[in-house]
Amino acid sequence: MTVPALDAATLGKRFGRRAPWALRDCSFRLPAGRVCAVVGPNGAGKSTLLTLATGLLAPTEGTITVLGTDPASARPRVGFVDQAKPLYRQLTVAETLHMGADLNPGRWDADTAGRIVAGGDLDPGARIRSLSGGQRTRVALALAVGKRPELLLLDEPMADLDPLARHELMGVLMGQAAEHGTTIAMSSHVVSELESSCDHLLLIGSGRVRLAGGIDDLLAAHTRVSAPAETDLTPHAVIDSRTTGRQLSALIRPAGPLPGDWRTGAPSLEELVLSYLRNPEAPAPAPAHTTTEAAA
């Protein structure tokens, strides 16, 4: 059986004994070779989860295994772009890439790293401190991707980029996943931006994993319905419902065949995510052992 890229069991983190939990009781499994969207509102715990996976933070409770080992041991095989894009501000762009090559002997992909930087028309002699936020993002991505990691963790990587640059760099990332089998876990607030690129979902809300699995499987398990306002949705699992006048609109997880007079449709990924976030008590589907697993 293939070793999962990430495997967490009752994972929890808080920053101080009396502090609220940033993450609590999170269990999930991300299979290798997937491109996973890590989504959720501000403060949900996305950044904490990704940082725990790098080994830069230690869990308060539970465990997380990375590429079949502990995060510290896996670090040479993991690339990470932090939301703050920390780089050595006094170095030039060229010196930063040379540092990446020196720190990753035998693995460094100079062509890909150079192509990412060149796409932004960056002056190799420019110092990091003189770059804009979007330009620093390019350099940080070049370092992470140039390492040719088995697992690439990206925390809001595209936030500083214009739409054209986001499209270009997303193409580079998808190329890495296709050519090298790189597993990518990428957080973002822009769910629609991830729908065409990602094949797995990890939805985090209030420090807990709310929903996880293959995106196609999750979408197929849910149905958007419209029916008269007095309609009883029992026995179906109701994720979100609204009544406007005489019309009931709901997102459900069907427990069997639906009545023929209901209007039904497939939800988008964004509709699915927003429905679960609007209703914190919505019942999560049972975890599938062949895909990403989650238990809130």
C-alpha positions in Angstrom: 0.0 0.0 0.0 1.4 3.4 -0.9 2.5 5.5 2.0 0.3 8.7 2.4 1.9 12.1 2.0 0.3 13.3 5.2 -1.3 11.2 8.0 -2.7 12.9 11.1 -4.3 11.3 14.1 -6.1 13.4 16.7 -3.8 16.3 15.9 -4.0 19.4 18.1 -2.1 22.6 18.7 -2.5 25.5 21.0 0.0 28.2 21.9 -0.1 28.2 25.7 -1.9 26.3 28.4 -4.8 28.7 28.6 -4.9 29.7 24.9 -7.7 28.5 22.7 -7.0 25.6 20.5 -5.7 26.6 17.0 -6.3 22.9 15.9 -8.1 20.2 17.8 -8.8 16.5 17.2 -7.9 16.6 13.5 -7.5 13.2 11.8 -7.0 12.8 8.1 -5.0 11.1 5.4 -3.7 12.7 2.2 -2.7 10.1 -0.4 0.6 10.7 -2.3 0.4 12.3 -5.7 -2.7 14.4 -5.1 -3.2 18.2 -5.4 -5.1 19.2 -2.3 -7.0 22.4 -1.6 -6.8 23.4 2.0 -9.6 25.8 2.6 -11.4 27.6 5.4 -12.0 31.0 6.9 -9.4 33.3 8.5 -8.2 31.8 11.8 -9.5 28.3 11.0 -6.1 26.6 11.5 -4.9 26.2 7.9 -1.5 27.9 8.5 -1.0 26.0 11.8 -1.7 22.7 10.1 0.8 23.3 7.3 3.5 24.5 9.7 3.0 21.4 11.8 3.6 19.3 8.7 6.9 21.0 8.2 8.1 20.3 11.7 8.6 24.0 12.4 5.9 23.6 15.1 5.4 20.6 17.5 1.9 19.4 18.1 0.3 19.8 21.6 -1.4 16.5 21.2 -1.8 13.8 18.6 0.6 13.0 15.7 1.3 13.9 12.1 3.4 11.7 9.8 4.9 13.1 6.6 5.9 10.9 3.8 5.9 7.9 6.2 8.2 9.5 8.8 8.2 12.3 11.3 8.2 15.9 10.0 11.8 16.7 10.9 13.1 13.6 9.1 11.0 14.3 6.0 12.1 18.0 5.8 14.7 17.4 3.0 11.9 16.0 0.8 9.4 18.8 1.6 9.1 22.2 0.0 7.3 25.0 2.0 6.2 28.5 1.1 5.0 30.3 4.2 2.3 33.0 4.0 4.9 35.7 5.0 7.4 34.5 2.3 10.5 34.8 4.7 13.7 35.3 2.7 17.1 36.7 3.4 16.4 40.4 2.6 20.1 41.3 2.1 20.7 38.7 -0.6 20.1 39.2 -4.3 17.8 37.1 -6.4 20.7 35.3 -7.9 22.4 34.7 -4.5 19.1 33.3 -3.2 18.9 30.8 -6.0 22.5 29.8 -5.5 21.8 29.3 -1.9 18.9 26.9 -2.9 21.3 25.0 -5.1 23.9 24.7 -2.3 21.3 23.5 0.2 19.9 20.9 -2.1 22.8 19.2 -3.8 21.7 16.5 -6.2 18.1 17.6 -6.2 18.2 21.2 -7.4 16.2 22.0 -10.6 17.9 25.1 -11.8 15.9 25.3 -15.0 12.5 25.3 -13.3 13.6 27.7 -10.5 15.1 30.1 -13.1 12.0 29.9 -15.3 9.8 30.9 -12.3 12.0 33.9 -11.6 12.4 34.9 -15.2 8.6 34.9 -15.7 8.4 38.0 -13.5 11.2 39.8 -15.3 13.2 40.0 -12.1 16.7 41.5 -12.1 19.0 38.8 -10.8 21.1 41.5 -9.1 18.1 43.0 -7.2 18.1 42.5 -3.5 15.2 40.8 -1.9 14.4 43.8 0.3 13.8 45.9 -2.9 11.2 43.5 -4.4 7.4 43.8 -4.3 5.3 41.3 -2.5 4.5 39.5 -5.8 8.1 39.4 -6.8 9.1 37.9 -3.4 6.4 35.3 -3.9 8.1 34.3 -7.2 11.5 33.9 -5.5 10.0 31.9 -2.6 8.1 29.6 -5.1 11.3 29.2 -7.1 13.2 28.0 -4.0 10.4 25.6 -3.0 9.8 24.1 -6.4 13.5 24.1 -7.4 14.1 21.8 -4.5 12.0 19.3 -6.5 10.2 18.1 -3.3 8.0 15.0 -3.0 5.6 17.1 -1.0 5.0 20.8 -1.6 3.2 22.8 1.1 1.9 26.2 0.1 0.3 28.7 2.5 -1.7 31.2 0.5 1.0 31.2 -2.2 -0.9 33.3 -4.8 -2.3 36.1 -2.6 0.3 38.8 -3.7 0.0 37.9 -7.4 -2.0 39.4 -10.2 -4.4 37.1 -12.1 -2.1 36.6 -15.0 0.8 35.6 -12.7 -1.5 33.3 -10.7 -2.5 31.5 -13.9 1.1 31.1 -15.0 2.4 29.9 -11.7 -0.5 27.5 -11.2 0.4 26.0 -14.5 4.0 25.5 -13.3 2.8 23.8 -10.2 0.4 21.5 -12.1 3.3 20.6 -14.4 5.4 19.6 -11.4 2.6 17.4 -10.1 2.1 15.8 -13.5 5.8 15.3 -14.4 7.2 14.3 -11.0 4.2 13.0 -9.1 4.6 15.8 -6.5 2.0 15.9 -3.8 0.8 19.5 -3.3 -1.3 20.9 -0.4 -2.2 24.5 -1.0 -4.3 26.8 1.2 -6.3 29.6 -0.3 -9.4 31.7 0.4 -10.3 31.7 -3.3 -12.1 28.4 -3.6 -13.1 28.9 -7.3 -9.4 29.4 -8.2 -8.6 25.9 -6.9 -11.5 24.0 -8.3 -9.9 23.4 -11.7 -6.5 22.5 -10.4 -7.1 20.4 -7.2 -8.4 16.9 -7.0 -8.7 16.7 -3.2 -10.2 18.9 -0.5 -9.4 19.5 3.2 -11.9 21.9 4.7 -11.0 23.3 8.1 -13.3 25.3 10.3 -12.9 26.4 13.9 -9.7 24.4 14.2 -11.3 21.1 13.1 -11.3 19.1 9.9 -14.9 19.5 8.6 -14.7 17.8 5.3 -12.1 15.8 3.4 -11.8 13.6 0.4 -11.5 13.4 -3.4 -13.3 16.5 -4.8 -15.2 14.5 -7.5 -16.4 12.0 -4.8 -17.5 14.7 -2.5 -19.4 16.6 -5.1 -21.0 13.4 -6.4 -22.2 12.6 -2.8 -24.1 15.9 -2.5 -27.1 17.3 -4.4 -28.6 20.8 -4.7 -32.4 20.6 -4.5 -35.3 23.0 -4.9 -38.7 22.1 -3.7 -41.9 23.6 -2.1 -41.3 25.3 1.2 -43.2 22.7 3.2 -41.1 19.8 1.9 -39.7 17.4 4.5 -36.1 16.6 3.7 -36.0 13.5 6.0 -34.2 11.1 5.8 -31.5 12.9 3.8 -28.6 14.6 5.5 -29.2 18.3 5.3 -26.0 20.4 5.0 -27.7 23.8 4.4 -31.2 24.9 3.6 -33.0 28.2 3.0 -36.6 29.1 2.4 -37.6 32.1 0.3 -41.3 32.6 0.0 -42.8 29.3 -1.2 -39.4 27.8 -2.3 -37.0 25.7 -0.3 -33.4 25.5 -1.5 -31.0 23.0 0.1 -27.8 21.2 -0.2 -28.2 17.6 0.9 -26.4 14.3 1.0 -29.1 11.9 -0.3 -29.9 8.8 1.7 -31.7 7.3 -1.2 -33.7 8.1 -4.4 -35.2 11.6 -4.6 -38.8 12.5 -5.4 -39.3 13.2 -9.1 -40.9 16.6 -8.5 -37.8 18.0 -6.8 -35.5 20.1 -9.0 -31.9 18.8 -8.5 -28.5 19.8 -9.6 -24.8 19.3 -8.9 -23.2 21.8 -6.5 -20.0 23.6 -7.3 -17.0 23.2 -5.0 -17.6 26.7 -3.7 -21.2 25.9 -2.9 -20.2 22.8 -1.1 -17.6 24.6 1.0 -19.8 27.6 1.9 -22.7 25.3 2.9 -20.5 23.4 5.4 -19.0 26.6 6.7 -22.5 28.2 7.2 -23.7 25.2 9.2 -21.1 24.1 11.7 -23.4 21.3 12.9 -23.7 19.8 9.4 -23.0 16.1 9.5 -19.8 15.1 7.8 -19.7 12.1 5.5 -18.0 8.9 6.8 -14.3 8.8 5.9 -13.3 6.8 2.9 -10.2 4.7 3.5 -9.1 4.8 -0.1 -8.9 8.6 -0.2 -8.3 11.5 2.1 -9.7 10.6 5.5 -11.1 13.0 8.0 -12.9 13.0 11.4 -13.9 16.2 13.0 
